[in-house]
Amino acid sequence: MDRLSNTVRPYAWGSPTAIPELLGVTPTGEPQAELWMGAHPGAPSRVDRGRGETALSELIAADPERELGAEAVARFGPRLPFLFKVLAAGAPLSLQVHPDLTQAREGFAEEERRGVPLDAPHRNYKDANHKPELVCALTPFDGLCGFRDPLRTADLFAALEVDSLKPYVDLLHAHPEDAALREVLTAVLTADRAEMAHTVAEASAAVERLGGEYAPYAKLAHHYPGDPGVIAAMLLNHVRLQPGEAMFLGAGIPHAYLDGMGVELMANSDNVLRCGLTPKHVDVPELLRVTRFEAGDPAVLRPEGNGEEVYDTPIDEFRLSRLVLAPGSAPRQLPAVTPQILLCTAGAPVVRGESAEEVLGPGRSVFVPAGEKAELSGTGTVFRATVVV
């Protein structure tokens, strides 16, 4: 068992205070967006086994079966298949979708064939993996997830009384669901930028005036004036998660996080196709290729089970559960079959491995290799990230 030393990513949308408050450190005044836990090459956690700090990715690469277990290696390959994060949004993130596994493999191979550098700003595929993800709220958490019913969106657009939105209202009424959504998103993202900036300005004034269900989009307009993504975002459902609630984001589902702090667990990938709300590259044809144009209400997940509460998702690269340890409760034994990362978000629970013991605190985490028995005791809340084999 290893205590993890983790990297905080200072993306511009991050909260300056939320992650420092969790960790009990003094804020720097700069945005602190994501605390990464795992073995992603972009910012691997570090461990010390008596010879100084080493990247967890290097330890796993040196002996995958010892660290991950033979079953996980056989199923997912010789690397930790998930990336675990604490995410703290002080401003909206970019509107985005993630590819499925086939799309990621094809897209990565094509960009490799064309010799696009991995760090090129116009590169879409950083790796050949998909990126399903699960976000669980630690505070009230606002986001956008999936397409709203087109007829409902048509009503929302019409109520803004913006002349340049009327063609979109007509499209949303005139076509079947998937075709209507595709046509409107395509029209928004390919429109003349100057004309779209004017539309966004008029729509922004309207949503600011109307408030209510328009309030999340007014916030987007404030942060991204003139961005076509403001209109694109209005095609999506607004979701507010309460602490302990979660939502799963599968391939092709457009989404954005707006505000709040949560834990995020995803497949070990960095593949993102952006729709807007960002100064970064937007590849409209590729985005349209991977987006699923299906409307529906987003499902809010709540943990199930006694003792260890599990957030049920349809993929195997990761599994998230929560353990709430009340005063006087019996120690919890953790299965030893798979590799796991334990993250404390409240209290000071104790985790005991076969040869080590760690007192955790908020924001502190440990890696437990496959095959090592572990036990949790004391008081606090611990999120457990592992895999399904």
N, C-alpha and C positions, 0 to 999 in steps of 0.2 A: 504494500500500500504506500502511495506517495502523495505528500502534500503538493498541490499544484501552485506554481507561480505563473500568473496569467497576465496577458497583455490587454490593455484598454485601448480601443480604437477611437481616435478623436475626430470622427466624422462631423461635418458642419451641422448636421441636424440634431446632434446629441444634446442632452441636458447637461448643463455645467455642474449640477449639484446631485442628481439622483444616485449615480453610481458611487461618487465619493461618500455620500451619506450612508449607503449600504455597507461600504468597506470601512467606514469610520476614519476616513482620512480627510485632510484639508483640501477643499476644491482649489483647482489651479486657476479658475476663471475661464478656462477653455472648455469647449464641448467635450463630453465624455460619453460616447455613443454606445459602444459594445464592449463587454468583457468576454473574451474568447477562452473557451476551455476545450482542449482536445489536441489533435495532432494535425490540423490543417497547416500546410506549408506556409500560408500567409502570415500566421502568428501562432506557432505551436506553443502549448504550455511547456513549462520547464520543471524538471524534477531533480532532486539531489539524492543519489544513492551512495553518498560518502566520498565521491570524487569530484565534487563541484556540480553546478547545474548543467543539465543536458536536456536538449529538446526531447519531448515525449515522442515526437515523430522518429527521431534517431533511435531511441530505445526499441520502438516497435519494429522498425526496419531491420534492426540487428537480430531480433529473434521474435518474429510475428506470432508463432504458435505459443510461445511462452507467455506473451503479453495478452494476446487476444483469444487464445484457445483454438484448437484444431478445427472445430466446427465453424467458428466465425471466419477463419481464414479460408476454409473451403467454400464458404458461401459468398463472402464479400471481398475476398482478396486480402493481401498482406498489409492492410492499413485499417485504422480505426474508421468504421463506416459512418460515424456521425460527428457533427460539430455542435457543441453546446454553448449557449451564450446567455448573458444578461444584457438585455436591450433597453435603453433609456432614451425615448424620443422626446426632445424638447420642441421639435418642429417636424412637419410632415416629411416622410421619406418619399423617394421617387415612386411613381406609379409603375408597376412592373409585373411580369409573368416569368415563370420558370419552365424550361423544356422538360418533356418526358425523357426517358432513358434513350430511346431510339433517336429522337431529335438531337439530343446532346451528343451522342456518338457521331451522328452524321455531320452535325455542325462543326464539331471539333475537328474531325478528319478533313473536312473541306477547308477550314481555315489553316490547318497544318499544311495541306497540299498547296495552298496559295502562298504559304510562307508569311502569314500574318504574325508578327511578333506577339508573344503572350501578353506583354505589357502595353501593346498598342491601344490607344484610347478608343479606336473603332472596333476592337475585337469583341465578339459576342460570347465566345465559348472559351473559358479559361481551362476547362477540363472536359472529360468525356462522360460526366456523371449527371444524373438528374438531381433536383433540389426540392423535393417535397419538404415542408416545414410545418412545425407546430409552435404556436405562441400561446403562453399561459400568463395571464395578468397577475402581477404583484400589486399593482395599484389600479384604479379605474383606467381603462385602456381603450382608446378610440382607434378605429381602423376602417378601411374600406375593403370589401371582399365580395367578389363575384358580381355578375351583372344583375341589376334589378329587372323586374318585368318591364318589357319595352313600353307597354301601354301606360304603366305608372310613370315611367320616365318621360313619356310624351306629355303627360299632364304637368309634371314638374317643370319641364321646359316651357310649356305654353303659359304657365302662371308667371313666368319671368317677364313676359311681354317684350321680348327682344326680337326684332324683326328678322335678324340674320339667323336665329335659331328655328324659325318656322319651317324651313325645308327639312330639318332633322325631325321635327314633330310629324311632318307628313310621311317621312320614311319609316318612322317607328310605327305608324298606323297602317302603312300600306303593304308591308312585307311580312312573311313568316318570321317568327322570333329570331332564329339564328341569322337569317339573311339581313334583317333589319339592324341587328346589333353590329354585324360586320360592316354594313354599308355606312352606318353613322360613324363608327370609330375610324374607318378608312377616310371618310370625308373630313373629319376633324383633324386628323394627323397629316393629311396631304393638302390642306387648304393653304392659300396664300398667307404667309406669316403676318403681313401687315393687316390684312383683312381679319384674320383670326384674332390678332391682338385687340382689334377694335371690338369684336364680338365678346371676347373675354372681359374687356373693360366694362361693357354694358351689362353683361351677366353678373359681374362682380358687384356692381352697384346694386343690382336687383336682389341678389342673395343677401347682401348686407342689410338692405332695407327690410326684407321679409323675415329674416331670422328663423327661429324654429327649426324645422327639419333641414333648412338650407344652411344652418350655422356651420357645419363642418366644411362646406364648400367655400364659405366666406373666409374661413381660416386659410384654406389652400390659396385662394385668390390674393390674400394679404402677403403670403410668403412667396408666391410665384406669379407676380403681375404679368399679364399678357401671355402666359404659357398655355398652349393648347391642352395640356394635361388637366387644366381646371375643368374644361368642358368634358373631356374624356372621363374624369373622375365622377362626374354627375350621372354617368351611366351605371354606377356601382352602388351596392348596398352599403349603408353606414352601419357599423357594428360597434356597440359599447360593451366591453367585457368588464365584469366585476372581478375583484381579486379571487383567484382560484378557478375562474372560467377560462376556457381556451378555444382556439379555432385552428382547424387544420387547413392547409393550403396545398392542394395538389397541383399537378402539372397543368399549365395553361390557364390557371385562374388569375385574372387580374386583381391586384390588391395593392394597398399602401397602408402603412401605419402612420397615424396622425399625432398621437400624444400618449404618454404613459410609460410605465416600466413593466417589463415582463421577462420571463425566461423563455428562450427560443431554442428549439431542438430541430435539427435538420440533417439531411444527408450531407456527406462531406463534399460539398461542391460550392463554387462561386459563380455559377452561370445565371445571369440576369439579362432579360430583354426588357428594356424600358419603354414605357408609353409616354412619359412626360413628367413634369414636376421635377426637372433636373436640368443642369447645364451639360450633362454627359450625353454621349452618343445615343441616338434613337434610330434604330434600323427598322423602318416601318414594314417593309416586305417580310423580313424575318419575324418580326413581332406578330404580324397577321398570320403567319404560317403556324406558329406555336400556340396562339390563343384559342381557347375553347369558348365559342360563342353560344353559351348556354345560360339562360336566366334561372334564378332560383334563390330562395332565402338561405343565407349562410347558417350552417349548423353551429350552435354554441355547445362546446363539449364541457361536461362536468365530470370530475373523477369518480370512478366506480370502485367499490370494494371496501373491505374493512381492514384497518391496519395500514396496508400499502394500497393507496388509491391510484388507479391506473387511468390514464387518458388514452382511450382506445382509438387507434389510427389504422389505416389499411395497408401500411407498409412495414417492412421488417428491418430496415437499416437502423431504426431507432425505436425506442419505447420510453415514454416518460411516465414517471409515477411520483407521487407525493407521500411523504411520511410525516405525520404530525404527532410529535411525541409530547404527551401531557405529563405533568408532574406525577411521579409515582408509577408510571406505566412500565410494563415489563420490557426488557430489551428486545429489539427486533433483529432477527437473523436474516441476512441477505443472501440470496442464492449465489453460488460461486461459479456457475457454468459459463457466464459471459463477462466480458470486460465492462466496467461501469465507472461512471463519474458521479460523485455525490456532491451536491451543492447545498450549503446551508443558507437560508434566507432569513431566519429568525432564531433567537435563543443561542444556546451554547451546548449542543449535543456532542456526545463523544462517539467516535467511530473506532472500533478495535479490530485490527487485522490479526493475522497469525503471528506477526513479529513486531508490530508497531501499534501505537495508539495516538490519536489526534483529537484534540479538543477543537471543534469547529466554532465559527462565529459567522455572522452575516457576511455573505460574499466570499467565504472561504470554501475551498473544494479539495477533494482528493480523488486520485485515480486508483482503482482496485483492479489489478490484473485478473484475467480469467483464471479460475481454479483456486483463488484465495478466498477463504471464508471471511466474512465481515459481520460485525454486530453494531447496531446503533442503540445508544441509551441516553438517558438524560432528558432534557427538555428543549424543544425547538421544532423547526420545520426544515425538512430536507427534501430536495428534489433529486430523483435518481434517474440518470440517463444510462440506458444500456441497449442491447440489440435483441432481436428475436431469432433464435436458431432452432 
